[in-house]
């Protein structure tokens, strides 16, 4: 297991977020960039509608048998909808995976409350899109969220506390 993407947002100018992993998966900024230096882990970027980063495809990002995705997130309670943090591939495509700080949507024929979601399109239907916490972080406070999958279980953490665990065996396809 090795780190394939780490964006500390240390850049003070420019339109590229430098990946400090050995793979150089640098991200391009799109939209109106707002930089800040007083986050819980140092520098951070403010994203919103029309502001995002995009990383070019790389074989190193094809996480087919295990993954850990984590980030600091501060989500305003008035944002609503889905607030995606890191997603590979377009939604519902082969090879797609996603750590979503706020997921409001229909899951198992009921509406979700906006919990943290770890999801992959290729996981079996009984867990696909259902590793969602009951706790929402849409409270304008900083939270450290993480989603892990070890090939057997999906786990979602908020501020270091396990909030959701589901059995999940399988693999994720390779996307483009």
C-alpha positions, 0 to 999 in steps of 0.5 A: 500500500502506498500514497498515490495522491496528497494535495497539501495546498501549499501553493501561494499562487498559480493554477496547479495543486502539487501532489507530493506523493511519488506519482506526481498526480498534480491537480488543475484548478477550475473556477474562482480560487479562494486560498486560505491559511488558517485551516486545521491542518494549515492551508486550504482552498474554498470550493463551491459551485463552479470551483473544483480541481481535476487530476488527469487520469493515472494508473496509480489512481486505479484503486481496485482492491483497497483504498483509504481516502481522507480530507478535512472538510468544512461544509456550510449547513445552507449548501444542501445537495451533494457535496463531493470531496473526491471522486474518480470517474463520472458518477455511476461509471465503471471504476468510479469511487467517491468520498462525499462529505455530504450526500443527500439522496435516495438510498434503499428507497428512503431519503438520506440525511446528508451523511458522509458517503464512501461509495464505488460503482462496482461494489455489490448492490447491497453495499453500493452507495449505502456506506453513509453515516447517519451523522451529517457534517454540514454544520460549518465546523471543521471535520476530518473524514475518512473512508476505507475499504480493505477488500472485505469491509467499508468503513467511514470515520468522522473525526477519528470515530467509526460511524459506519461499517459494512461488509463488502467483498469485491473489486473496483474496475479500472476506469479511464 
